[in-house]
Amino acid sequence: MRRRSFDEAFKADAVRLATGSAKSAAQVARELEISPPTLNNWIRERKMRAGDKPLPPPSDSETTTESESDELRRLRRENKRLNQEVDFLKKATAYFAKNHE
């Protein structure tokens, strides 16, 4: 089976559809005839590249209030910090488990 490749514009549009609509990522993936895990990987990669940068402005159908945008930015920062803490704790646990064998 030949592996399909997708250009960045297609990936960006797919991520925008999945994150900016009421449809689930799995539903969007099925409509675009790609696997849901592939679309989820693209979404995760885009979020990691974006960091705390604001996402592109929403279209007319997905307008949000300023307070919702502020809360979303705050939650993304908090999520990033918590993920860093979990990563640190995993490394610390592995280190101490290794030294007590």
C-alpha distances in whole Angstrom, upper triangle without the diagonal:
4,6,9,13,16,19,22,24,21,21,25,25,23,25,28,27,27,30,32,32,33,29,28,25,22,24,23,20,19,21,19,16,15,15,18,18,16,19,22,21,22,25,26,25,27,30,30,31,33,35,38,38,39,36,36,38,38,38,40,39,38,41,43,46,47,48,44,43,45,44,41,41,44,41,38,41,42,38,37,41,40,36,38,41,38,36,40,41,38,38,42,41,39,42,45,43,42,46,47,45
4,6,10,13,16,19,21,19,19,23,23,21,23,26,26,25,28,31,31,32,29,27,24,22,24,22,19,19,20,18,15,14,15,18,18,16,18,21,20,20,23,24,23,25,28,28,28,31,33,36,36,36,33,33,36,36,35,38,37,37,40,41,45,45,46,43,41,44,43,39,40,42,40,37,39,41,37,36,39,39,36,37,40,38,36,39,40,37,38,42,41,39,42,45,43,42,46,48,46
4,7,10,13,16,18,16,16,19,20,18,20,23,23,22,25,28,28,30,26,25,21,20,22,20,16,17,19,16,13,12,12,16,15,12,15,18,16,16,20,21,20,22,25,25,25,27,29,33,32,33,30,30,33,32,33,36,34,34,37,38,41,42,43,40,38,40,40,36,36,38,36,33,36,37,33,32,36,36,32,34,36,34,32,36,37,34,35,39,38,36,39,42,41,40,43,45,44
4,7,10,13,15,12,13,16,17,15,17,20,20,20,23,25,25,27,24,23,19,18,20,18,14,15,16,13,11,10,11,15,14,11,13,16,15,15,18,20,18,20,23,23,23,25,28,31,30,30,27,27,30,29,29,32,31,31,34,35,39,39,41,37,35,38,38,34,34,37,35,32,34,36,33,32,35,35,32,33,36,35,33,36,38,35,36,40,40,38,40,43,42,42,45,47,46
4,7,10,12,10,10,14,15,14,16,18,19,19,21,23,24,27,24,23,19,19,20,18,15,17,17,13,13,11,13,15,15,11,13,16,14,13,16,18,16,17,21,21,20,22,25,28,27,28,25,24,27,27,27,31,30,29,32,33,37,37,39,35,33,36,36,32,32,35,33,30,32,34,31,30,33,33,30,32,35,33,31,35,37,34,35,38,39,37,39,43,42,41,44,46,46
4,7,8,6,7,10,11,10,13,15,16,16,18,20,21,24,21,21,17,18,19,16,13,15,15,12,12,10,13,15,15,11,11,14,13,11,14,16,15,15,18,19,18,20,23,26,24,25,22,21,24,24,24,27,26,26,28,30,33,34,35,32,30,33,33,29,29,32,31,27,30,32,29,28,32,32,29,31,34,33,31,34,36,34,35,39,39,38,40,43,42,42,45,47,47
4,6,6,6,9,10,11,13,14,16,17,19,20,22,25,23,22,19,20,21,17,16,18,18,14,15,13,16,17,17,13,13,16,15,12,15,17,14,14,18,19,17,18,22,24,23,23,20,19,22,22,22,26,26,25,27,29,32,33,34,32,29,31,32,28,28,31,30,27,29,31,29,28,31,32,29,31,34,33,31,35,37,35,36,39,40,39,41,44,44,43,46,48,48
4,5,5,6,9,10,10,12,14,15,16,18,20,23,21,21,18,20,20,17,16,19,18,15,16,15,17,17,17,13,12,15,13,10,12,14,12,11,15,16,13,15,18,21,19,19,16,15,19,19,20,23,24,23,25,26,29,29,31,28,26,28,29,25,24,28,27,24,26,28,26,24,28,29,27,28,31,31,29,32,35,33,34,37,38,37,39,42,42,42,45,47,47
4,5,5,6,9,10,10,12,14,15,16,18,21,20,20,17,19,20,16,15,18,17,14,16,15,17,18,18,15,13,16,15,12,13,16,14,12,16,18,15,16,20,22,19,19,16,14,17,17,17,21,21,20,22,24,27,28,30,27,25,27,28,25,24,28,27,24,26,29,27,26,30,31,29,30,33,33,32,35,37,36,36,40,41,40,42,45,45,45,48,50,50
4,5,5,6,9,10,11,12,14,15,16,19,18,18,15,16,16,13,12,15,13,10,12,11,14,15,16,13,11,14,14,11,12,16,14,13,16,18,17,17,21,23,21,20,17,16,18,18,18,21,20,20,23,25,28,29,31,28,25,28,29,25,25,29,27,25,27,30,27,26,30,31,28,30,34,33,32,35,37,35,36,40,40,40,42,45,44,45,48,50,49
4,5,5,6,9,10,11,12,14,16,18,17,16,13,15,15,12,11,14,14,11,13,11,13,13,13,10,8,11,10,7,9,12,11,9,13,15,14,15,18,20,19,18,15,15,17,17,18,21,20,19,22,23,27,27,29,26,23,26,26,23,23,26,24,21,24,26,24,23,27,27,25,27,30,29,28,31,33,32,33,36,37,36,38,41,41,41,44,46,46
4,5,5,6,9,10,11,12,14,17,16,16,13,16,16,13,13,16,15,13,15,14,16,15,15,13,10,12,12,8,9,12,11,8,11,14,12,12,16,18,16,15,12,11,14,14,14,18,18,17,19,20,23,24,26,23,20,23,24,20,20,23,22,19,22,25,22,22,25,26,24,26,29,29,28,31,33,32,33,36,37,37,39,42,42,42,45,47,47
4,5,5,6,9,10,10,12,15,14,15,12,15,15,11,12,14,13,10,14,13,15,15,16,14,11,13,14,11,11,14,14,11,14,17,16,15,19,20,18,17,13,12,14,13,13,16,15,15,18,19,23,24,26,23,21,24,24,21,21,25,24,21,24,27,24,24,28,29,27,29,32,31,31,34,36,35,36,39,40,39,42,44,44,45,48,49,50
4,5,5,6,9,10,11,14,12,12,9,11,11,8,8,11,10,8,11,10,12,11,13,10,7,10,11,8,9,12,13,11,14,16,16,16,19,21,19,18,15,14,16,15,15,18,16,16,19,20,24,25,26,23,21,24,24,21,22,25,23,21,24,26,23,23,27,27,25,27,30,29,29,32,34,33,34,37,38,37,40,42,42,43,46,47,47
4,5,5,6,8,10,13,12,11,8,11,12,9,10,13,13,11,14,12,13,11,12,11,7,8,10,7,6,9,10,8,10,13,13,13,15,17,16,15,11,12,14,13,14,17,16,14,17,18,21,22,23,20,18,21,21,17,18,21,19,17,20,22,19,20,23,24,22,24,27,26,26,29,31,30,31,34,35,35,37,40,39,40,43,45,45
4,6,5,6,8,12,11,12,10,13,13,10,12,15,14,13,16,15,16,14,16,14,11,12,13,10,9,12,13,10,11,15,15,13,16,17,15,14,10,9,11,9,10,13,12,11,14,15,19,20,21,18,16,19,20,16,17,20,19,17,20,22,20,21,24,25,23,26,29,28,28,31,33,32,34,37,37,37,40,42,42,43,46,47,48
4,6,5,6,9,8,9,8,11,10,7,9,12,11,10,14,13,15,13,15,14,10,12,14,12,10,14,15,13,14,18,18,17,19,20,19,17,13,12,13,11,11,13,12,11,14,16,20,21,23,19,18,22,21,18,20,23,21,19,23,25,22,23,27,27,25,28,31,30,30,33,35,34,36,39,39,39,42,44,44,45,48,49,49
4,6,6,8,7,6,5,8,8,6,8,11,11,11,13,12,13,10,12,12,8,9,12,10,8,12,14,12,13,16,17,16,18,19,19,17,14,14,15,13,13,16,14,12,15,16,20,22,22,19,18,21,20,17,19,21,19,18,21,22,20,21,24,24,23,26,28,27,27,31,32,31,33,36,36,36,39,41,40,42,45,46,46
4,6,8,8,8,7,11,12,10,12,15,14,14,17,16,16,13,14,14,11,10,13,11,8,11,13,11,11,14,15,14,16,16,16,14,11,11,12,10,12,15,13,10,13,13,17,18,19,15,14,17,16,13,15,18,16,14,18,19,17,18,22,22,20,23,26,25,25,29,30,29,31,34,34,35,37,39,39,41,43,45,45
4,7,8,10,10,13,13,11,14,16,15,15,18,18,19,16,18,17,14,14,16,14,11,14,16,14,13,17,18,16,18,18,17,14,11,11,10,8,8,11,9,7,10,11,15,16,17,14,13,17,16,13,16,19,17,16,20,21,19,21,24,24,24,26,29,28,29,32,33,33,35,37,38,38,41,43,43,44,47,48,49
4,5,8,9,12,11,9,13,15,13,14,17,17,18,16,18,18,14,15,18,16,14,17,19,17,16,20,21,19,21,21,20,18,14,14,14,10,10,12,9,7,11,12,16,18,19,16,16,19,19,16,19,21,19,19,22,24,22,23,27,27,26,29,31,30,31,34,35,35,37,39,40,40,43,45,44,46,49,50,50
4,7,9,12,10,10,13,15,14,16,18,18,19,16,19,19,16,16,19,18,15,18,21,19,19,22,23,22,23,23,23,20,17,17,17,13,13,14,10,9,13,14,17,20,20,16,17,20,19,17,20,22,20,20,24,24,22,24,27,27,26,29,31,30,31,35,35,35,37,40,39,40,43,45,44,46,49,50,50
4,7,8,6,7,10,11,10,13,15,15,15,13,16,16,13,14,17,16,14,17,20,18,18,22,23,22,24,24,24,22,19,19,19,16,15,16,13,12,16,17,20,23,23,20,20,23,22,19,22,24,22,21,25,25,23,25,28,27,26,30,31,30,31,34,35,34,37,39,39,39,42,44,43,45,48,49,49
4,5,5,6,9,10,11,12,14,14,13,10,12,14,11,11,14,14,12,15,18,17,17,20,22,21,22,23,23,22,19,20,20,17,18,19,16,15,18,19,22,24,24,20,20,23,22,19,21,23,20,20,23,24,21,23,26,25,24,27,29,27,28,31,32,31,33,36,35,36,39,41,40,41,44,45,45
4,5,5,6,9,10,10,12,11,10,7,9,10,7,7,11,11,9,12,14,14,14,17,19,19,20,22,22,21,17,18,20,17,18,20,18,16,19,20,23,25,25,21,21,24,22,19,21,23,20,19,22,23,20,21,25,24,22,25,27,26,26,30,30,29,31,34,34,34,37,39,38,39,42,43,43
4,5,5,6,9,10,10,9,8,5,8,10,8,8,12,13,12,14,17,17,17,20,22,22,24,25,25,24,21,22,23,21,21,23,20,19,23,23,27,29,29,25,25,27,26,22,25,26,23,22,26,26,23,24,27,26,24,27,29,27,27,31,32,30,32,35,34,34,38,39,38,40,43,44,43
4,5,5,6,9,10,10,10,8,12,13,10,12,15,15,14,17,19,19,20,23,24,24,26,27,27,25,22,22,23,20,20,22,19,18,22,23,26,28,29,25,25,28,27,23,26,28,25,24,28,28,25,27,30,29,27,30,32,30,31,35,35,33,36,39,38,38,41,43,42,43,47,47,47
4,5,5,6,8,9,10,8,12,11,9,11,14,13,12,15,17,16,18,21,22,21,24,25,24,23,19,19,20,18,17,19,17,16,20,21,25,27,28,24,23,27,26,22,24,27,24,23,27,28,25,26,29,29,27,30,32,30,31,34,35,34,36,39,38,38,41,43,43,44,47,48,48
4,5,5,6,5,6,5,9,8,6,9,12,11,11,14,16,16,18,20,21,21,24,26,25,24,21,21,22,20,20,23,20,19,23,24,28,30,30,27,26,29,28,24,26,28,26,24,27,28,25,26,29,29,26,29,32,30,29,33,34,32,34,37,37,37,40,42,41,42,45,46,46
4,5,5,6,7,7,11,11,10,12,15,15,15,18,20,20,21,24,25,25,27,29,29,28,24,24,25,23,23,24,22,22,25,27,30,32,33,29,29,32,31,27,29,32,29,27,31,31,28,29,33,32,29,32,35,33,32,36,37,35,37,40,40,39,42,44,43,44,47,48,48
4,5,8,10,10,14,13,11,14,17,16,16,19,21,20,22,25,25,25,28,29,29,27,24,23,24,21,20,22,19,20,24,25,29,31,32,29,28,31,31,27,29,32,30,28,31,33,30,30,34,33,31,34,37,35,35,39,39,38,40,43,42,42,45,47,46,47,50,51,51
4,6,9,10,13,11,10,13,15,13,15,18,19,18,20,23,23,23,26,28,27,26,22,21,23,21,20,22,20,20,24,26,30,31,33,29,28,31,31,27,29,32,29,27,31,32,29,29,33,33,30,33,36,34,34,37,38,37,38,42,41,41,44,46,45,46,49,50,50
4,7,9,12,11,10,14,15,15,16,19,20,20,22,24,25,26,28,30,30,29,25,25,26,24,24,26,24,24,27,29,33,35,36,32,31,34,33,30,31,34,31,29,33,34,31,31,34,34,31,34,37,34,34,38,39,36,38,42,41,40,43,46,44,45,48,49,49
4,6,9,7,7,11,12,11,13,16,16,17,19,21,22,23,25,28,27,27,23,23,26,24,24,26,24,24,27,29,32,34,34,31,30,32,32,28,29,32,29,27,30,31,28,28,31,31,28,31,33,31,30,34,35,33,35,38,38,37,40,42,41,41,45,46,45
4,6,5,7,9,10,11,13,15,16,17,19,20,22,23,25,27,27,27,24,25,27,25,25,28,26,25,28,29,33,34,34,31,30,32,31,27,29,31,28,26,29,30,26,26,30,29,26,29,31,29,28,32,32,30,32,35,35,34,37,39,38,38,42,43,42
4,5,5,6,9,10,11,12,14,15,17,18,20,21,23,25,25,25,22,23,25,23,24,26,24,22,26,26,30,31,31,27,27,29,28,24,26,27,25,23,26,26,23,23,27,26,23,26,28,26,26,29,30,28,30,33,32,32,35,37,36,37,40,41,41
4,5,5,6,9,10,10,12,14,15,16,18,20,21,24,24,24,22,23,26,24,25,28,26,24,27,28,31,32,32,28,27,29,27,24,25,27,24,22,24,25,21,21,25,24,21,23,26,23,22,26,27,25,26,30,29,28,31,34,32,33,37,38,37
4,5,5,6,9,10,11,12,14,15,17,18,20,23,23,23,21,22,24,23,24,27,26,24,27,27,31,31,32,28,27,29,28,24,25,27,25,22,25,26,22,22,25,25,22,24,27,25,24,27,28,26,28,31,31,30,33,35,34,35,38,39,39
4,5,5,6,9,10,11,12,14,15,16,18,21,21,21,18,18,21,20,21,24,22,20,23,24,27,28,29,25,24,26,25,21,22,25,22,20,23,24,21,21,24,24,21,24,26,25,24,28,29,27,29,32,32,31,34,37,36,36,40,41,41
4,5,5,6,9,10,11,12,14,15,17,19,20,20,17,19,21,20,21,24,23,20,23,23,26,27,27,23,22,24,23,19,20,22,19,17,20,21,17,18,21,20,18,20,23,21,21,24,25,24,25,29,28,28,31,33,33,33,37,38,38
4,5,5,6,9,10,10,12,14,15,18,19,20,17,19,22,22,23,26,25,23,25,25,28,28,29,25,24,25,24,21,21,23,20,18,20,21,18,17,20,20,17,19,22,20,19,23,24,22,24,27,27,26,29,32,31,31,35,36,36
4,5,5,6,9,10,11,12,14,17,17,17,15,16,19,19,20,24,23,21,23,23,26,27,27,24,22,24,23,20,20,22,20,17,20,21,18,18,21,21,19,21,24,22,21,25,27,25,26,29,30,29,32,34,34,34,38,39,39
4,6,5,6,9,10,11,12,15,15,15,12,14,17,16,18,21,20,18,20,20,23,23,24,20,19,21,20,16,17,19,17,14,17,18,15,15,19,19,17,19,22,21,20,24,25,24,26,29,29,29,31,34,34,35,37,39,39
4,5,5,6,9,10,11,13,14,15,13,16,19,19,21,24,23,20,22,22,24,24,24,21,19,21,20,16,16,18,16,13,15,16,13,12,16,16,13,15,18,17,17,20,22,20,22,25,26,25,28,30,30,31,34,35,36
4,5,5,6,9,10,13,14,15,13,15,19,19,22,25,25,22,24,23,26,25,26,23,21,22,22,18,17,19,18,14,16,18,15,14,17,18,15,16,20,19,17,21,23,22,22,26,27,26,28,31,31,31,34,36,36
4,5,5,6,9,11,11,12,10,12,15,16,18,22,21,19,20,20,23,22,23,20,18,19,19,16,15,18,17,13,15,17,15,14,17,19,16,18,21,21,20,23,25,24,25,28,29,29,31,34,34,34,37,39,40
4,5,5,6,9,9,10,9,12,15,16,19,22,21,18,19,19,21,20,20,18,15,17,16,13,12,14,13,9,11,14,11,10,14,15,13,15,18,18,17,20,22,22,23,26,27,27,29,32,32,33,35,37,38
4,5,5,9,10,12,12,15,18,19,22,25,25,22,23,22,24,23,23,21,18,19,18,15,14,15,14,10,12,14,11,9,13,14,12,12,16,16,15,18,20,20,20,23,25,25,26,29,30,30,32,35,35
4,6,9,9,11,11,13,17,18,21,25,25,22,23,22,24,23,24,22,19,19,20,16,15,17,17,13,13,16,15,12,15,17,15,15,19,19,18,20,23,23,23,26,28,27,29,32,32,33,35,37,38
4,6,5,7,7,10,14,15,18,22,22,19,20,19,21,19,20,18,15,16,17,13,11,14,14,10,11,15,13,11,15,17,15,16,19,20,19,22,24,24,25,28,29,29,31,33,34,35,37,39,40
4,6,8,10,13,16,18,21,24,24,21,21,20,21,19,19,18,15,15,15,12,10,12,12,8,8,11,11,8,11,14,12,13,16,17,17,18,21,22,22,25,26,27,28,31,32,32,34,37,38
4,6,9,12,14,16,20,23,23,20,19,18,18,16,16,15,12,11,12,10,7,9,10,7,6,10,10,9,11,14,14,14,17,19,19,20,23,24,24,26,28,29,30,32,34,35,36,39,40
4,6,9,12,14,18,21,22,19,18,17,18,15,16,15,12,12,14,11,8,11,13,10,10,14,14,12,15,18,17,18,21,22,22,23,26,27,27,30,32,32,33,36,37,38,40,42,43
4,7,8,11,14,17,18,15,14,13,14,12,14,13,9,10,12,10,7,11,12,10,11,15,15,14,17,19,19,20,23,24,24,26,29,29,30,32,34,35,36,38,40,41,43,44,46
4,6,8,12,15,16,13,13,12,14,13,15,13,10,12,13,10,10,13,14,11,13,16,16,15,19,21,20,21,24,25,25,27,30,30,31,33,35,35,37,39,40,41,43,45,46
4,6,9,12,14,12,12,12,15,14,17,15,12,14,16,13,13,17,17,15,17,20,20,19,22,24,24,25,28,29,29,31,33,33,34,37,38,39,41,43,44,45,47,49,50
4,7,9,11,9,8,10,12,12,15,13,10,13,15,13,13,17,18,16,19,21,21,21,24,26,26,27,30,31,31,33,36,36,37,39,41,42,43,46,46,47,50,51,53
4,7,8,6,6,8,11,12,14,12,10,14,15,13,14,18,18,17,20,22,21,22,25,27,26,28,31,31,32,34,36,36,38,40,41,42,44,46,47,48,50,52,53
4,5,5,6,10,13,14,17,15,14,17,19,17,18,21,21,21,23,26,25,26,29,30,30,32,34,35,35,38,39,40,41,44,45,45,47,49,50,51,54,55,56
4,6,6,9,12,14,17,16,15,19,20,18,20,23,23,23,26,28,27,28,31,32,32,34,37,37,38,41,42,42,44,46,47,48,50,52,53,54,56,58,59
4,6,9,13,16,18,15,15,19,20,18,20,23,23,22,26,27,26,28,31,32,31,34,36,36,37,40,41,41,43,45,46,47,49,51,51,53,55,57,57
4,6,10,13,15,12,12,16,16,14,16,19,19,19,22,23,23,24,27,28,28,30,32,32,33,36,37,38,40,42,43,44,46,48,48,49,52,53,54
4,7,10,12,10,10,13,14,13,15,18,18,18,21,23,23,24,27,28,28,31,33,33,34,37,38,39,40,42,43,45,47,48,49,51,53,54,55
4,7,8,6,7,10,11,10,13,15,15,16,19,20,20,22,24,25,26,28,30,31,32,34,36,36,38,40,41,42,44,46,47,48,51,52,53
4,5,5,6,9,10,11,13,14,15,17,19,20,21,23,25,26,27,29,30,31,33,35,36,37,39,41,42,43,45,47,48,49,51,52,54
4,5,5,6,9,10,11,12,14,15,17,18,20,21,23,24,26,27,29,30,32,33,35,36,38,39,41,42,44,45,46,48,50,51,53
4,5,5,6,9,10,10,12,14,15,16,18,20,21,22,24,26,27,28,30,32,33,34,36,37,38,40,42,43,44,46,48,49,51
4,5,5,6,9,10,10,12,14,15,16,18,20,21,22,24,25,26,28,30,31,32,34,36,37,39,40,42,43,45,46,47,49
4,5,5,6,9,10,11,12,14,15,17,18,20,21,23,24,26,27,29,30,31,33,35,36,38,39,41,42,44,45,47,48
4,5,5,6,9,10,11,12,14,15,17,18,20,21,23,24,26,27,29,30,32,33,35,36,38,39,41,42,44,45,47
4,5,5,6,9,10,10,12,14,15,16,18,20,21,22,24,26,27,28,30,31,32,34,36,37,38,40,42,43,45
4,5,5,6,9,10,10,12,14,15,16,18,20,21,22,24,26,27,29,30,31,33,35,36,37,39,41,42,43
4,5,5,6,9,10,11,12,14,15,17,19,20,21,23,24,26,27,29,30,32,33,35,36,38,39,41,43
4,5,5,6,9,10,11,12,14,16,17,18,20,21,23,24,26,27,29,30,32,33,34,36,38,39,41
4,5,5,6,8,10,10,12,14,15,16,18,20,21,22,24,25,26,28,30,31,32,34,36,37,39
4,5,5,6,9,10,10,12,14,15,16,18,20,21,23,24,26,27,29,30,31,33,35,36,38
4,5,5,6,9,10,11,12,14,15,17,19,20,21,23,24,26,27,29,30,32,33,35,37
4,5,5,6,9,10,11,12,14,15,16,18,20,21,22,24,26,27,28,30,32,33,35
4,5,5,6,9,10,10,12,14,15,16,18,20,21,23,24,26,27,29,30,32,33
4,6,5,6,9,10,11,12,14,15,17,18,20,21,23,25,26,27,29,31,32
4,5,5,6,9,10,11,12,14,16,17,18,20,21,23,24,26,27,29,31
4,5,5,6,9,10,11,12,14,15,16,18,20,21,22,24,26,27,29
4,5,5,6,9,10,11,12,14,15,17,18,20,21,23,25,26,27
4,5,5,6,9,10,11,12,14,15,17,18,20,21,23,25,26
4,5,5,6,9,10,10,12,14,15,16,18,20,21,23,25
4,5,5,6,9,10,10,12,14,15,16,18,20,21,23
4,5,5,6,9,10,11,12,14,15,17,19,20,22
4,5,5,6,9,10,11,12,14,15,17,19,20
4,5,5,6,9,10,10,12,14,15,16,18
4,5,5,6,9,10,10,12,14,16,17
4,5,5,6,9,10,11,12,14,16
4,5,5,6,8,10,11,12,15
4,5,5,6,8,10,11,13
4,6,5,6,9,10,11
4,6,5,6,9,11
4,5,5,6,9
4,6,5,7
4,6,6
4,6
4
